[in-house]
Amino acid sequence: MTDGTYPRSDVRRVASFDALTLPPHAVVIADRRLPDAILRQVPDALLVQSGETLKTLTAIEELAAEVLRRRTSKPLVLVALGGGSIGDAVGFLASILWRGVTLWQLPTTLLAMVDSAHGGKTAVNLGTAKNQLGTFYPAERVVLVEEVLESLPVAQRREGVVELLKALWLGDADGVRALNTDAVQELVFAPWSEVRAQLGNMIDAAVAIKQDIVARDPREQSGARTVLNLGHTLGHALELTTGLGHGGAVAWGMAASLRFSIHENMDAASIQLCRDTIFPLLVSPGELPSRDVLRAAIMRDKKRSDDRLRSVVLHGLGQPVVHDDLTADDWIDALIEEVRMHERCHVRVRSTRPRKLDQTLEASKSELNRALVIAAQRMGRTTLVGKSNADDVRAMYRGLRQLGYFVEENEKGYVADNLNRGLEEHAQNEMRTVHVGEGGTTLRFLLALCATSVKPSKLLVAPSLMRRPHDALLRALRSGGAVIERFDDMSGQGYVVRGWSEMPAALSVDASESSQFASALALLSVGADRPFTLRLLGETVSASYFDMTLSMLESAGVEYIRHGDLIAFNQTERINEKLTLEIACDASSRAVWSVAHYLGHPAEAERRPRIPRQPDAAVDKYLSMLRESKRKPVSVSVLDVPDLLPVLAVAASAGAHPVRFTDAGHLRHKESNRLDDLAASLRGVGVDAVVEGSELLLRPPKNASREALFQTHGDHRLVMAGVLLSLAGGNAMQLDHPWSVSKSYPSFWDDVRAAGWLVERMESESPA
């Protein structure tokens, strides 16, 4: 097949499955995980499990046998209904069954619609090596059903837009120039009805570009087809070594490639335009793998020649070039710089198209972290229903596993079954290393848990967290017999803990700085080998969070008797029984949208889930109090709801009379000095905010800033407040450290964009 004879697929776009007519001799092979609404329209489909398990010779043999049970002779059309793995596997089978039968592709993801369904490449894996056995076998017809796109989750739509944008970078300079950050963001986050026409036109353009490139090099012999690898040399390595999906990984590869375009003399305006268009598609890669791991993954790239990488970069918009002088280390350096620039950037936010938000909030990190510690210690099988990708929860889950607890993650949540935990043997002096990160809850709960074991544990802690107060908890644990030493060496900072051999009968702790100290000790009652008592010294701040801990302990099979400042804990028989804990959605995250609704945004969800344990579920009560401030000054205590202060302060700033927030002194010991820093940041954008001891006084703004930098001090709660301020004042707002919000609300920026805020990147003015 050469330029003139290459059989291009007949690509058709139809509105719905009702408009689709399949040939009478077709066998549809469909992904069994497709929505029922799709599968009902192909009732005779042969259902298979998508994914890498399908792309094996064994699976292909089994699939062929199923097809032959339905048809034993030609004519035969195999129809692949699903994403990329379905298309690969069915395409491979079509190319070898009876030495070739007709193939149709019906891709059901945007990614497959603009990429894998076209070009004729089919493949299966060989062991752990991906796509080692394959053929070039173009589909006779590719049908793009728009109905499928309407219900695609945001994550899948974003994956496809990455490949769509890649095609435009390669072959449509005018198409790229017609885009900006706003346009690309809308393609991903706007309702389907608002972007249907534009997205359809861009799909047509992307498909045409790929077909033109493939026609010049249908069997990858001349090298012309190599340009389709733009972003993939690094992208495939990230996909292999991190939790990023294909689109998210390729987006970073595309961003990194722009650093080499500078040396190609690509004009600065075009490079900036590419940066603006890829920005809404970048998702945090998390902690990057080591250089050695990344280098090995990059060198597995199939598009190598004599062990030299064939790297694709842009000479200009629509002008890709292939280099063989870029090394894996060059790509790693570019990635590190891109990630660093992304983490340090400021963002500018404006509420440009306010719209109702279809929220799917993750499980509460406060409940989930307590539940994980409970599940790790219970002898009976414990099932937790509810998940969160919040940094604090990921750190807690990872920490428990590093300590040797039997906690497993599944699709719905987590499971711990400790019936055999006593059979595992560890060397008495074997040091266990735990990476805590920046979570105060994670550190404090794990400090207490490590104190129950004589095996030494080394807790590596972020410097910012080491500066927060922990002394009261350390004193309590040491009084029970634990040896806890602080370290600061080449490995980092943190604590080495050597615990007690026998649970103490009584512990005392001063909880006047943080209720987490009391919760950390109370949670030990789940795994204690005897009843024990806990005495609370001083007035417990955020007592409602400690009440949450007690409630969850009761559910887990621990009874308690409370008399004044003394609490006696004792296990019941239920501690050994099977237990399922339903973890409610995060009330703190939901509170952001309650405040947004209070400020006039339509984003509040129609149905409110019942969240009985979480203090922040009471946000409506506090907003009702603030409504009074529109008529007269009011005073609001935040003693039990410290996490609500930043967003409530924004709500209060929109009132006509002063609001005084009291009992806020303990907020000085959060991720930032949240009380004083919040006040300073509010003043920086024109809000009249004064701190008086442990109180914050807000008065109606005198000179509201049209646009200013709201400093977040790396505090996730202040990031949320800053976004709401852009709504309260009706002006754009600049924020620093925007991604710190992943600590508690990892999908925050996706929800903000879906709710109609435009989020643009601005370069940080400082090197830090």
HUBEL-V895706 format. One line per field, one symbol per residue. phi: phi as a letter, one per 30 degrees, with the letter a starting at -180 (. if undefined). Layout:
BEGIN
phi->???
END
This chain:
BEGIN
phi->.bedcdddddcbcbdadddcccddcccdcbddcdeedddddbdcdddbddjdddcbdddddddddddddcbcaddbcccccldddddddddddddcdhikbdbcccdcbdeddcbddcjidbabdbidddhdcabcadddbccccdedddcddeedddeddedddeddedbbedddddcaedddededcdeeddbedddddddeddddddddddddadchcdjddedddeicedddddddcbdddeddddeddddddddddeddiddeddddddddddedcdcediddddedddddddddeddcbhicdcccbcdadibdbccccccedddddddedddddddcdcbcbbdcbebdcddbddddddddddddddddcddddbccckbaceeddddddddddddjddcbcbdclbbbbcdcddddcbdecddccbcdicdddeddddedddddbdddbccdbdeddddddbedddddddddjdcbbdbabddkblbccbdddbdddabbbdcdcadddddeddddddcdcadbcbcccidddheddddedddddeddjccbbcbiccbccadcdddccdbccdcddddddddedddededjddddddccddbdddedddedddddddddddcadbbbdcecbdddeedddddddcdcbdbccchcddddccebddddddddddddcjcdbbcbicbccccedcbdddaadcdchiceddddddddddddcibdbcbchdddddebbdcedddddddjddccdbdddcdc
END
